[in-house]
Every structure is written in structure tokens, then in C-alpha cells.
Amino acid sequence: MAGEDIRTYFSKQQAARPAPSIMSSTSKKDAKRPASSPPEDSKEPPAARPKTTQNEPPPEASAPGDAQPTTLKLTYHEGDIFGAPDNTVLIHACNTQGSWGAGIAAAFRTKYPQAYKAYRNHCLAQHDPKTDPVRTGTCLLIPPCETNPKTAKHWIGCLFTSAKYGKAKDKPAVILRNTAPAMRDLMRQVSEAREQDEDQPVESFRMCKINSARFGVPWERTEEVLQGIAVEEGWPESIQVWSIE
């Protein structure tokens, strides 16, 4: 090929080749970014994912300790409270002065003279009403102790809900405040007695509408207190409330 022809050939090739483009660093960066991606300085945060419950775990079950405790239940009956079978606990509210002088307390004194002696001994011999009285909010549990063979074998539960009696009795609010701890003390003593003496097991519980007669507290208020007592292991879950027909 002649020299002129060669020069002419390369000149044509050079003219046909596209000129190299000049790209800034920013342009290079944008070129590498997918077309759908916006520039970095205008990039919006990703939208929050919609909540779904499809794969969420079920709510955890409540722990055993979170369960509501069982509270004392009262059942109502009409008839003779003293007609209970053997090994029944008969419960009544007492003062700390050693006196069963009126109301149903007088009936307890007549029906259970040996239990009355045990009660007086507790209040007057083991304690002193003036210098060391029985503490209210406690209980005296007297096991069956009557010598008359015709008398049923009843336990007597004395709840000390008022320090004194008559006009000197405690105010209703104080009596109510003493009622729950006295009943809990009774339940603890009964639980201990069941463990220690299998020959005289406690079978059931009866009481009158305590605090409502000589102590003058409306029964509904005492009822509310009793039904709020949490039952512990080994305690009875219910008590019978007896009233005269």
C-alpha cells in the first residue's frame, strides 16, 4: 500500500473513533449506582415494615405465683349451732376479761362448763386483764374437754376481737381490725392440732354471726373481712355460719 494511502487509511480510522468522555468522580459514582436508586443526599429512610402476628409467639402463661389466692368461703345454715357432729370447731367472738356473761357466750358457758374454765384460766391466770391482758387479734382453741359423756366432742374457738365488753367494748373499726388476725390464728392452731392429734381430727367449722350481737358490729362488715382472708395450705376453705330458725 502506498504511503499516502496508508496515511489516508489511518486518518479515516482516527476520525471514525469516538472521542473519550471525561467523567468526574461524582459522575463515576452515579454511573455505578442502579438507575432506580436516588442520590445519596436525597435518599429517604426505608419505610417501616408492617406488623404481622402470623409468626409471633403466643403470650406467655401466667406464672403459678401470679394466680389469685383462694379466700375463705362462708356457707349459711339455719338451726342449732350446738347440734354439730363430733370434732366440729364452734367459733365465737370473745372479750379478754374472762367473761362469757351474755348472748351466745352465756349459752357456750352453760353448754361447755369445762371449756369455760379453760377460757377463764387463759384470761385470768395465764394473763392479767390489767397488767398483761390477752392480746386482741389472737385465738384460744380449746380441745374437747367436757366430762359429761352426753356432751358432744366439740372444739371451741375463742376469737379475741374486743378487749372488753358491755359499754367498754372496743369500737367497731377496732373489732373488725382484730377479726381477721384472730381467725388466721385459729386456722394455724387447727392445722397444728390436726398434725399432732390424729385421734381427734377436726372435721368442720361452725360459727354464729360473730361480732353482730353484743359487740354491735353489723354482720355485713364482719362478713366482708372474713371473706377477704387468704386460705393457706392445710386450712379449711369454708366455714358454716349458723343462725337460729
Backbone as CSV, one residue per row, in Angstrom:
resi,resn,N_x,N_y,N_z,CA_x,CA_y,CA_z,C_x,C_y,C_z
1,MET,0.869,-1.192,0.000,0.000,0.000,0.000,0.898,1.232,0.000
2,ALA,0.563,2.195,-0.850,1.396,3.379,-0.939,1.329,4.161,0.346
3,GLY,2.412,4.985,0.578,2.469,5.736,1.840,1.314,6.674,1.990
4,GLU,0.929,7.299,0.899,-0.213,8.223,1.008,-1.488,7.487,1.337
5,ASP,-1.630,6.313,0.721,-2.853,5.539,1.013,-2.899,5.110,2.466
6,ILE,-1.715,4.736,3.018,-1.677,4.310,4.433,-2.066,5.462,5.332
7,ARG,-1.529,6.628,5.088,-1.855,7.796,5.925,-3.338,8.128,5.822
8,THR,-3.828,8.006,4.586,-5.257,8.286,4.396,-6.108,7.297,5.166
9,TYR,-5.701,6.014,5.199,-6.450,4.959,5.910,-6.508,5.257,7.395
10,PHE,-5.337,5.550,8.030,-5.301,5.796,9.467,-6.021,7.079,9.840
11,SER,-5.993,8.065,8.949,-6.730,9.308,9.223,-8.224,9.036,9.288
12,LYS,-8.698,8.202,8.380,-10.121,7.856,8.383,-10.502,7.067,9.635
13,GLN,-9.630,6.116,10.082,-9.910,5.337,11.293,-9.953,6.223,12.530
14,GLN,-9.022,7.197,12.569,-8.972,8.094,13.733,-10.213,8.962,13.808
15,ALA,-10.666,9.427,12.620,-11.863,10.269,12.593,-13.110,9.493,12.978
16,ALA,-13.166,8.215,12.629,-14.348,7.399,12.944,-14.426,7.009,14.404
17,ARG,-13.253,6.969,15.160,-13.241,6.542,16.572,-13.865,7.635,17.440
18,PRO,-14.807,7.301,18.365,-15.441,8.314,19.229,-14.468,8.906,20.205
19,ALA,-14.638,10.183,20.492,-13.740,10.865,21.431,-13.981,10.349,22.822
20,PRO,-12.912,10.178,23.624,-13.078,9.690,25.006,-13.841,10.702,25.842
21,SER,-14.791,10.181,26.656,-15.591,11.072,27.511,-14.856,11.369,28.782
22,ILE,-15.112,12.544,29.388,-14.491,12.963,30.643,-15.562,12.865,31.720
23,MET,-15.290,12.106,32.821,-16.284,11.857,33.877,-15.682,12.228,35.213
24,SER,-16.400,13.044,35.980,-15.929,13.410,37.314,-16.115,12.238,38.266
25,SER,-15.477,12.375,39.439,-15.626,11.296,40.431,-17.075,11.124,40.843
26,THR,-17.798,12.254,40.842,-19.220,12.160,41.193,-19.999,11.449,40.128
27,SER,-19.662,11.767,38.883,-20.351,11.125,37.777,-20.072,9.650,37.749
28,LYS,-18.808,9.274,38.067,-18.472,7.850,38.109,-19.299,7.134,39.174
29,LYS,-19.439,7.812,40.314,-20.176,7.179,41.410,-21.631,6.992,41.041
30,ASP,-22.178,8.044,40.355,-23.576,7.946,39.951,-23.763,6.900,38.885
31,ALA,-22.755,6.725,38.074,-22.876,5.743,36.998,-22.949,4.343,37.549
32,LYS,-22.231,4.096,38.669,-22.236,2.761,39.260,-23.531,2.462,40.003
33,ARG,-24.259,3.517,40.438,-25.485,3.321,41.193,-26.593,2.864,40.271
34,PRO,-27.416,1.920,40.661,-28.537,1.492,39.826,-29.427,2.666,39.502
35,ALA,-30.051,2.584,38.340,-30.866,3.706,37.875,-31.996,4.028,38.822
36,SER,-32.506,3.015,39.524,-33.654,3.234,40.409,-33.283,3.878,41.716
37,SER,-31.976,3.890,42.106,-31.553,4.425,43.390,-31.425,5.922,43.309
38,PRO,-32.004,6.698,44.216,-31.856,8.151,44.222,-30.486,8.532,44.716
39,PRO,-30.047,9.738,44.505,-28.750,10.189,45.020,-28.718,10.048,46.522
40,GLU,-27.474,9.899,47.065,-27.321,9.648,48.491,-27.905,10.752,49.340
41,ASP,-27.687,12.024,48.912,-28.137,13.126,49.756,-29.651,13.261,49.782
42,SER,-30.350,12.617,48.872,-31.818,12.684,48.862,-32.468,11.354,49.188
43,LYS,-31.638,10.409,49.664,-32.151,9.070,49.945,-33.023,9.086,51.194
44,GLU,-34.244,8.601,51.140,-35.170,8.567,52.268,-34.999,7.272,53.045
45,PRO,-35.257,7.321,54.369,-35.150,6.075,55.145,-36.175,5.066,54.675
46,PRO,-35.839,3.793,54.778,-36.778,2.761,54.322,-38.061,2.802,55.133
47,ALA,-39.164,2.522,54.492,-40.462,2.519,55.178,-40.509,1.397,56.193
48,ALA,-41.188,1.668,57.335,-41.292,0.647,58.379,-42.088,-0.540,57.871
49,ARG,-41.633,-1.721,58.286,-42.344,-2.929,57.876,-43.675,-3.039,58.604
50,PRO,-44.704,-3.427,57.902,-45.998,-3.601,58.599,-45.903,-4.722,59.614
51,LYS,-46.560,-4.527,60.775,-46.542,-5.544,61.822,-47.356,-6.752,61.396
52,THR,-46.874,-7.882,61.797,-47.604,-9.109,61.490,-47.640,-9.981,62.717
53,THR,-48.708,-10.687,62.893,-48.849,-11.587,64.046,-48.781,-13.041,63.622
54,GLN,-48.454,-13.260,62.340,-48.506,-14.635,61.833,-47.513,-15.540,62.546
55,ASN,-46.295,-15.013,62.729,-45.254,-15.853,63.319,-44.898,-15.443,64.741
56,GLU,-45.693,-14.547,65.337,-45.388,-14.124,66.692,-45.715,-15.244,67.672
57,PRO,-44.871,-15.407,68.723,-45.153,-16.462,69.709,-46.379,-16.116,70.519
58,PRO,-47.102,-17.118,71.009,-48.290,-16.854,71.836,-47.880,-16.201,73.139
59,PRO,-48.774,-15.441,73.757,-48.434,-14.808,75.034,-48.118,-15.852,76.086
60,GLU,-47.158,-15.498,76.945,-46.741,-16.440,77.984,-47.853,-16.620,79.002
61,ALA,-47.975,-17.844,79.479,-48.971,-18.135,80.518,-48.522,-17.522,81.831
62,SER,-49.471,-17.143,82.654,-49.149,-16.558,83.945,-48.445,-17.577,84.818
63,ALA,-47.450,-17.097,85.548,-46.735,-17.974,86.465,-47.668,-18.393,87.586
64,PRO,-47.440,-19.583,88.194,-48.312,-20.042,89.279,-48.435,-19.029,90.402
65,GLY,-47.337,-18.311,90.676,-47.371,-17.344,91.758,-48.258,-16.150,91.487
66,ASP,-48.630,-15.954,90.201,-49.460,-14.818,89.838,-50.948,-15.089,90.039
67,ALA,-51.325,-16.343,90.291,-52.737,-16.685,90.437,-53.308,-16.048,91.702
68,GLN,-54.572,-15.694,91.631,-55.228,-15.099,92.780,-55.394,-16.150,93.877
69,PRO,-55.085,-15.796,95.129,-55.211,-16.779,96.204,-56.667,-17.125,96.481
70,THR,-56.888,-18.339,96.987,-58.227,-18.743,97.409,-58.571,-18.024,98.707
71,THR,-59.753,-17.485,98.784,-60.175,-16.795,100.000,-61.266,-17.594,100.708
72,LEU,-61.430,-17.301,101.974,-62.362,-18.046,102.820,-63.798,-17.888,102.322
73,LYS,-64.502,-19.012,102.284,-65.904,-19.005,101.849,-66.812,-19.248,103.052
74,LEU,-67.957,-18.608,103.044,-68.948,-18.784,104.098,-70.205,-19.404,103.505
75,THR,-70.724,-20.428,104.180,-71.994,-21.031,103.771,-72.994,-20.822,104.899
76,TYR,-74.246,-20.600,104.550,-75.245,-20.208,105.542,-76.252,-21.326,105.816
77,HIS,-76.563,-21.464,107.107,-77.450,-22.545,107.555,-78.340,-22.017,108.673
78,GLU,-79.457,-22.688,108.876,-80.357,-22.354,109.973,-80.522,-23.570,110.869
79,GLY,-80.571,-23.338,112.166,-80.731,-24.439,113.101,-79.885,-24.230,114.340
80,ASP,-79.636,-25.313,115.048,-78.909,-25.281,116.312,-77.413,-25.415,116.046
81,ILE,-76.661,-24.386,116.342,-75.219,-24.435,116.120,-74.561,-25.521,116.960
82,PHE,-75.155,-25.828,118.126,-74.580,-26.823,119.022,-74.918,-28.252,118.607
83,GLY,-75.750,-28.419,117.605,-76.101,-29.763,117.143,-75.104,-30.318,116.145
84,ALA,-73.914,-29.836,116.163,-72.883,-30.263,115.211,-72.342,-31.638,115.583
85,PRO,-71.839,-32.390,114.617,-71.228,-33.690,114.923,-69.926,-33.520,115.697
86,ASP,-69.446,-34.628,116.249,-68.177,-34.596,116.976,-67.061,-34.041,116.091
87,ASN,-66.070,-33.472,116.773,-64.864,-32.939,116.108,-65.154,-31.742,115.210
88,THR,-66.235,-31.031,115.551,-66.518,-29.759,114.890,-65.968,-28.631,115.755
89,VAL,-65.399,-27.618,115.132,-64.954,-26.426,115.853,-66.104,-25.425,115.875
90,LEU,-66.513,-25.023,117.075,-67.545,-23.996,117.240,-66.844,-22.676,117.568
91,ILE,-67.087,-21.672,116.762,-66.347,-20.413,116.850,-67.260,-19.299,117.343
92,HIS,-66.756,-18.507,118.297,-67.493,-17.305,118.703,-66.494,-16.221,119.100
93,ALA,-66.958,-14.977,119.079,-66.109,-13.841,119.426,-66.139,-13.627,120.937
94,CYS,-64.971,-13.319,121.497,-64.847,-13.192,122.951,-64.122,-11.904,123.339
95,ASN,-64.307,-11.531,124.617,-63.500,-10.468,125.208,-62.296,-11.092,125.906
96,THR,-61.373,-10.261,126.357,-60.157,-10.773,127.004,-60.251,-10.725,128.528
97,GLN,-61.458,-10.478,129.065,-61.633,-10.313,130.510,-62.044,-11.599,131.215
98,GLY,-62.228,-12.680,130.468,-62.622,-13.944,131.082,-64.104,-14.052,131.350
99,SER,-64.928,-13.339,130.590,-66.369,-13.330,130.844,-67.150,-13.829,129.638
100,TRP,-67.953,-14.876,129.871,-68.975,-15.312,128.923,-70.324,-15.052,129.590
101,GLY,-70.675,-13.807,129.725,-71.816,-13.473,130.571,-73.116,-13.196,129.873
102,ALA,-73.122,-13.012,128.555,-74.369,-12.637,127.888,-74.374,-13.156,126.458
103,GLY,-75.577,-13.150,125.884,-75.705,-13.565,124.498,-75.321,-15.020,124.285
104,ILE,-74.796,-15.307,123.115,-74.444,-16.691,122.810,-73.273,-17.161,123.659
105,ALA,-72.462,-16.218,124.177,-71.357,-16.607,125.060,-71.892,-17.287,126.319
106,ALA,-73.025,-16.798,126.832,-73.638,-17.421,128.007,-74.107,-18.833,127.683
107,ALA,-74.594,-19.039,126.452,-75.001,-20.386,126.036,-73.787,-21.307,125.956
108,PHE,-72.663,-20.803,125.487,-71.430,-21.600,125.471,-71.019,-21.970,126.894
109,ARG,-71.151,-21.022,127.825,-70.754,-21.290,129.210,-71.608,-22.400,129.815
110,THR,-72.906,-22.397,129.518,-73.797,-23.429,130.046,-73.539,-24.775,129.390
111,LYS,-73.327,-24.757,128.107,-73.168,-25.998,127.346,-71.805,-26.640,127.575
112,TYR,-70.782,-25.819,127.774,-69.406,-26.336,127.865,-68.713,-25.740,129.094
113,PRO,-69.077,-26.181,130.291,-68.502,-25.599,131.519,-66.994,-25.797,131.634
114,GLN,-66.487,-26.932,131.176,-65.039,-27.164,131.253,-64.281,-26.256,130.272
115,ALA,-64.868,-26.034,129.127,-64.245,-25.113,128.173,-64.249,-23.693,128.737
116,TYR,-65.316,-23.346,129.463,-65.371,-22.016,130.071,-64.264,-21.856,131.109
117,LYS,-64.007,-22.899,131.879,-62.913,-22.847,132.858,-61.568,-22.642,132.158
118,ALA,-61.378,-23.331,131.054,-60.124,-23.180,130.305,-59.983,-21.752,129.773
119,TYR,-61.078,-21.178,129.325,-61.071,-19.802,128.827,-60.731,-18.821,129.945
120,ARG,-61.372,-18.969,131.101,-61.104,-18.067,132.228,-59.666,-18.212,132.711
121,ASN,-59.172,-19.430,132.737,-57.789,-19.644,133.161,-56.821,-18.929,132.210
122,HIS,-57.130,-18.982,130.937,-56.275,-18.324,129.942,-56.275,-16.808,130.152
123,CYS,-57.443,-16.246,130.439,-57.554,-14.791,130.568,-57.094,-14.257,131.925
124,LEU,-57.342,-15.031,132.996,-57.126,-14.523,134.348,-55.913,-15.103,135.053
125,ALA,-55.481,-16.301,134.683,-54.332,-16.923,135.340,-53.070,-16.803,134.483
126,GLN,-53.188,-17.177,133.234,-52.022,-17.065,132.355,-51.756,-15.614,131.953
127,HIS,-52.781,-14.780,132.066,-52.655,-13.346,131.793,-53.308,-12.572,132.928
128,ASP,-53.138,-11.269,132.896,-53.790,-10.386,133.859,-54.478,-9.279,133.068
129,PRO,-55.806,-9.153,133.195,-56.520,-8.155,132.393,-56.009,-6.728,132.560
130,LYS,-55.395,-6.430,133.706,-54.925,-5.062,133.950,-53.475,-4.844,133.536
131,THR,-52.626,-5.813,133.836,-51.195,-5.610,133.578,-50.668,-6.397,132.379
132,ASP,-51.299,-7.499,132.075,-50.836,-8.336,130.953,-52.035,-9.010,130.293
133,PRO,-52.910,-8.230,129.683,-54.127,-8.820,129.108,-53.824,-9.685,127.892
134,VAL,-54.739,-10.577,127.605,-54.658,-11.352,126.366,-54.648,-10.367,125.198
135,ARG,-53.809,-10.613,124.263,-53.709,-9.713,123.113,-54.890,-9.936,122.178
136,THR,-55.559,-8.869,121.806,-56.641,-8.988,120.829,-56.053,-9.341,119.467
137,GLY,-56.906,-9.925,118.621,-56.411,-10.392,117.326,-55.781,-11.766,117.409
138,THR,-55.964,-12.440,118.550,-55.470,-13.810,118.723,-56.653,-14.732,118.987
139,CYS,-56.350,-16.010,119.152,-57.403,-17.003,119.368,-56.974,-18.007,120.429
140,LEU,-57.940,-18.508,121.152,-57.727,-19.641,122.052,-58.523,-20.812,121.498
141,LEU,-57.838,-21.889,121.151,-58.501,-23.103,120.662,-58.534,-24.115,121.797
142,ILE,-59.737,-24.477,122.215,-59.913,-25.408,123.335,-60.348,-26.759,122.781
143,PRO,-59.566,-27.816,123.016,-59.963,-29.145,122.525,-61.161,-29.681,123.304
144,PRO,-61.814,-30.721,122.806,-62.925,-31.331,123.551,-62.470,-31.717,124.956
145,CYS,-63.178,-31.233,125.972,-62.725,-31.464,127.347,-63.878,-31.685,128.328
146,GLU,-65.097,-31.800,127.840,-66.235,-31.956,128.740,-66.260,-33.360,129.341
147,THR,-66.589,-33.429,130.616,-66.628,-34.712,131.319,-67.974,-35.417,131.184
148,ASN,-68.992,-34.679,130.809,-70.311,-35.282,130.628,-70.297,-36.117,129.345
149,PRO,-70.513,-37.416,129.452,-70.446,-38.271,128.259,-71.518,-37.943,127.220
150,LYS,-72.571,-37.260,127.652,-73.629,-36.907,126.710,-73.290,-35.659,125.880
151,THR,-72.257,-34.955,126.296,-71.869,-33.746,125.572,-71.027,-34.120,124.364
152,ALA,-71.354,-33.549,123.232,-70.594,-33.838,122.005,-69.154,-33.359,122.143
153,LYS,-68.286,-34.021,121.426,-66.861,-33.667,121.454,-66.604,-32.522,120.477
154,HIS,-66.820,-31.332,120.990,-66.641,-30.135,120.171,-65.385,-29.370,120.592
155,TRP,-64.692,-28.852,119.614,-63.624,-27.894,119.862,-64.275,-26.515,119.977
156,ILE,-63.700,-25.653,120.813,-64.222,-24.298,120.964,-63.142,-23.309,120.517
157,GLY,-63.492,-22.482,119.545,-62.568,-21.461,119.059,-62.979,-20.090,119.560
158,CYS,-62.162,-19.514,120.436,-62.461,-18.205,121.024,-61.661,-17.129,120.289
159,LEU,-62.350,-16.299,119.525,-61.688,-15.213,118.798,-61.708,-13.955,119.663
160,PHE,-60.547,-13.471,120.042,-60.476,-12.271,120.881,-60.521,-11.030,119.980
161,THR,-61.742,-10.574,119.730,-61.917,-9.433,118.826,-62.137,-8.110,119.567
162,SER,-62.435,-8.171,120.862,-62.595,-6.954,121.669,-61.930,-7.163,123.021
163,ALA,-61.259,-6.138,123.510,-60.590,-6.270,124.807,-61.610,-6.385,125.939
164,LYS,-62.633,-5.544,125.886,-63.623,-5.542,126.956,-65.012,-5.800,126.386
165,TYR,-66.024,-5.660,127.236,-67.397,-5.959,126.814,-68.336,-4.905,127.381
166,GLY,-69.616,-5.028,127.032,-70.591,-4.047,127.509,-70.294,-2.667,126.940
167,LYS,-70.476,-1.643,127.765,-70.233,-0.273,127.317,-68.751,-0.001,127.053
168,ALA,-67.892,-0.820,127.610,-66.449,-0.619,127.443,-65.881,-1.379,126.245
169,LYS,-66.744,-2.014,125.482,-66.252,-2.795,124.329,-65.535,-1.879,123.336
170,ASP,-64.701,-2.478,122.516,-63.962,-1.715,121.515,-64.896,-1.160,120.443
171,LYS,-64.416,-0.143,119.744,-65.175,0.433,118.640,-65.276,-0.576,117.494
172,PRO,-66.330,-0.478,116.683,-66.485,-1.426,115.571,-65.258,-1.532,114.674
173,ALA,-64.613,-0.407,114.371,-63.435,-0.452,113.495,-62.317,-1.273,114.121
174,VAL,-62.160,-1.165,115.445,-61.117,-1.927,116.140,-61.476,-3.410,116.151
175,ILE,-62.735,-3.712,116.412,-63.181,-5.109,116.423,-62.961,-5.751,115.059
176,LEU,-63.293,-5.028,114.005,-63.090,-5.561,112.652,-61.607,-5.754,112.356
177,ARG,-60.792,-4.833,112.832,-59.351,-4.952,112.610,-58.776,-6.169,113.332
178,ASN,-59.395,-6.561,114.441,-58.922,-7.725,115.200,-59.447,-9.050,114.651
179,THR,-60.499,-8.987,113.856,-61.187,-10.213,113.447,-60.350,-11.083,112.518
180,ALA,-59.776,-10.502,111.484,-59.009,-11.297,110.517,-57.791,-11.966,111.150
181,PRO,-56.947,-11.250,111.909,-55.807,-11.942,112.525,-56.225,-13.001,113.532
182,ALA,-57.331,-12.779,114.241,-57.806,-13.794,115.185,-58.236,-15.058,114.448
183,MET,-58.927,-14.890,113.312,-59.350,-16.054,112.534,-58.143,-16.773,111.927
184,ARG,-57.175,-16.025,111.455,-55.971,-16.667,110.913,-55.230,-17.439,112.002
185,ASP,-55.201,-16.880,113.214,-54.562,-17.583,114.329,-55.296,-18.884,114.625
186,LEU,-56.625,-18.852,114.561,-57.406,-20.075,114.758,-57.047,-21.122,113.709
187,MET,-56.972,-20.720,112.464,-56.666,-21.662,111.388,-55.288,-22.290,111.570
188,ARG,-54.334,-21.493,112.009,-52.989,-22.033,112.247,-53.009,-23.057,113.379
189,GLN,-53.731,-22.740,114.445,-53.793,-23.671,115.577,-54.502,-24.967,115.195
190,VAL,-55.552,-24.857,114.404,-56.260,-26.055,113.953,-55.350,-26.905,113.077
191,SER,-54.601,-26.270,112.198,-53.682,-27.002,111.328,-52.641,-27.750,112.148
192,GLU,-52.127,-27.107,113.191,-51.152,-27.762,114.066,-51.796,-28.904,114.842
193,ALA,-53.026,-28.704,115.314,-53.718,-29.748,116.071,-53.970,-30.975,115.206
194,ARG,-54.279,-30.770,113.946,-54.506,-31.898,113.038,-53.246,-32.737,112.885
195,GLU,-52.108,-32.083,112.887,-50.849,-32.801,112.717,-50.449,-33.546,113.988
196,GLN,-50.806,-32.996,115.147,-50.352,-33.557,116.410,-51.288,-34.617,116.983
197,ASP,-52.567,-34.517,116.692,-53.542,-35.422,117.311,-54.449,-36.007,116.238
198,GLU,-54.129,-37.195,115.803,-54.937,-37.847,114.773,-56.186,-38.503,115.356
199,ASP,-56.253,-38.647,116.684,-57.409,-39.284,117.311,-58.617,-38.344,117.382
200,GLN,-58.365,-37.040,117.371,-59.457,-36.076,117.435,-59.351,-35.106,116.254
201,PRO,-59.509,-35.615,115.059,-59.343,-34.741,113.891,-60.473,-33.728,113.784
202,VAL,-60.132,-32.539,113.393,-61.149,-31.513,113.167,-61.827,-31.790,111.836
203,GLU,-63.143,-31.888,111.863,-63.890,-32.250,110.665,-64.524,-31.050,109.970
204,SER,-65.081,-30.125,110.748,-65.783,-28.997,110.137,-65.770,-27.804,111.088
205,PHE,-66.302,-26.681,110.596,-66.287,-25.432,111.357,-67.675,-24.802,111.322
206,ARG,-68.125,-24.393,112.510,-69.390,-23.669,112.611,-69.172,-22.409,113.438
207,MET,-69.894,-21.372,113.081,-69.870,-20.173,113.914,-71.197,-19.439,113.791
208,CYS,-71.460,-18.602,114.775,-72.602,-17.708,114.689,-72.158,-16.466,113.913
209,LYS,-73.050,-15.515,113.779,-72.665,-14.262,113.114,-71.889,-13.409,114.115
210,ILE,-70.616,-13.747,114.229,-69.767,-13.149,115.262,-69.739,-11.620,115.152
211,ASN,-69.540,-10.993,116.302,-69.421,-9.529,116.448,-70.750,-8.790,116.300
212,SER,-71.792,-9.469,115.813,-73.005,-8.734,115.431,-73.994,-8.527,116.574
213,ALA,-73.854,-9.261,117.669,-74.831,-9.135,118.755,-74.313,-8.179,119.825
214,ARG,-73.661,-8.715,120.851,-73.221,-7.882,121.972,-72.130,-6.883,121.591
215,PHE,-71.367,-7.183,120.571,-70.315,-6.245,120.158,-70.839,-5.189,119.190
216,GLY,-72.056,-5.373,118.677,-72.729,-4.327,117.917,-72.153,-3.984,116.555
217,VAL,-71.464,-4.913,115.925,-70.907,-4.656,114.591,-71.837,-5.263,113.544
218,PRO,-72.272,-4.506,112.552,-73.126,-5.091,111.510,-72.467,-6.315,110.882
219,TRP,-73.249,-7.378,110.737,-72.699,-8.629,110.229,-72.054,-8.461,108.857
220,GLU,-72.627,-7.648,108.011,-72.100,-7.491,106.658,-70.647,-7.023,106.662
221,ARG,-70.276,-6.234,107.650,-68.892,-5.745,107.716,-67.943,-6.856,108.157
222,THR,-68.382,-7.668,109.120,-67.564,-8.815,109.523,-67.473,-9.829,108.394
223,GLU,-68.583,-10.043,107.707,-68.615,-10.974,106.580,-67.576,-10.588,105.533
224,GLU,-67.496,-9.312,105.228,-66.535,-8.840,104.225,-65.100,-9.115,104.662
225,VAL,-64.823,-8.903,105.937,-63.478,-9.165,106.461,-63.134,-10.644,106.344
226,LEU,-64.043,-11.505,106.751,-63.781,-12.945,106.730,-63.577,-13.456,105.306
227,GLN,-64.387,-12.977,104.382,-64.283,-13.444,103.002,-63.029,-12.920,102.299
228,GLY,-62.345,-11.993,102.918,-61.096,-11.487,102.347,-59.863,-12.198,102.860
229,ILE,-60.036,-13.192,103.746,-58.884,-13.914,104.303,-58.370,-14.923,103.288
230,ALA,-57.095,-14.845,102.956,-56.479,-15.792,102.025,-56.243,-17.120,102.736
231,VAL,-56.670,-18.195,102.112,-56.556,-19.533,102.706,-55.167,-20.096,102.418
232,GLU,-54.468,-20.484,103.458,-53.148,-21.078,103.310,-53.262,-22.600,103.234
233,GLU,-52.153,-23.220,102.868,-52.142,-24.678,102.731,-52.468,-25.341,104.067
234,GLY,-53.383,-26.303,104.036,-53.777,-27.013,105.244,-54.937,-26.376,105.985
235,TRP,-55.377,-25.197,105.559,-56.509,-24.539,106.207,-57.816,-24.965,105.544
236,PRO,-58.918,-24.894,106.268,-60.213,-25.155,105.621,-60.543,-24.024,104.658
237,GLU,-61.291,-24.342,103.636,-61.648,-23.328,102.648,-63.016,-22.709,102.912
238,SER,-63.785,-23.310,103.844,-65.119,-22.759,104.106,-65.495,-22.939,105.571
239,ILE,-66.369,-22.068,106.030,-66.901,-22.112,107.391,-68.419,-21.968,107.310
240,GLN,-69.110,-22.754,108.116,-70.569,-22.677,108.161,-70.997,-21.568,109.126
241,VAL,-71.922,-20.750,108.684,-72.488,-19.699,109.538,-73.915,-20.112,109.893
242,TRP,-74.147,-20.300,111.191,-75.449,-20.792,111.646,-76.222,-19.697,112.367
243,SER,-77.505,-19.673,112.104,-78.399,-18.748,112.801,-79.637,-19.517,113.249
244,ILE,-80.302,-19.007,114.285,-81.487,-19.680,114.821,-82.633,-19.573,113.827
245,GLU,-83.371,-20.648,113.677,-84.515,-20.669,112.751,-85.574,-19.650,113.158
